[in-house]
């Protein structure tokens, strides 16, 4: 159980927010009048009052809203709550969608202190049910009434598609297939064949959004710019080679060129990452091999007990 100590708003992005004492939270939008509200996954930002107090002990001298957070709450360590956790506060129901954030440009606090707690301690949520929140209101973790769906992202690696010279057909086809299988596809990215952006986005999707599954398409061959396997291995905590071994074995029955695939499958945290080929047809054939096993595999990664002897 926690208690709200500040409700902060700013009409402009990139500036510190002001504690208004109360606010109206609109369903699937965010805090009314705040610049960060909208139809996206980071509608509301939250920060622990204890983290702000600890930072101020180092001489920061910041007030609620200084980090761009909407809600400051004492008594809840948000950083320890997984994505998908629901928080109730009066009539308002929030669902955590992201832990931490990338810091694209250092703020005034960072330049003063050489540090900022929001990128690692702040969390973000979307509004499931709207209502009013005021200072002094109690907030608590709520048991989910429906299962949290498996969440996925699809990343296409292609220089030509990223430059607009060719339509990306593989990424949308993979995303549609996942959605038909019951996944919530929360991000679709189209990147050039560059290692650093792929690694950065894989880390972000695994660590901050805590997705269950990431499928990449393209960049798994012998060409000099085919860097997908290298980038994927670079972010891995553990290997999961059996998945791509099964894909290659099945694909060899279709074409001998399957032996040229350098695709890998790995685990980072609780996220499974699988490299797929570049063509839509080959992507579908690959997904035929493993997709029906994903509920069992991803439940294991989430820590849900499973009968592995079946």
Secondary structure, DSSP 4 states (H G I P E B T S, - for coil): -EEEEEEEE-SSTTS--EE-SEEEEETTTEETT-TT-SSSS-SEEEEEHHHHHHHHTTT----TTTTS-SEEEES--GGGSPTT-EEEETTEEEEEEEES---SS--HHHHHHS--SHHHH-EEEEEEE-EEEETT-EEEEE--SSPPPPEEEEEEE-HHHHTTSS---HHHHHHHHHHHTT-EEEEEEEE-S-HHHHHHHHHHHHHTS--SEEEEES--SSSTT--HHHHHHHT-SEE-HHHHHHHHHHHHTT-GGGGG----EEEETTEEEEEE-SSHHHHHHHHHHHGGGHHHHHHHHHT----TT-
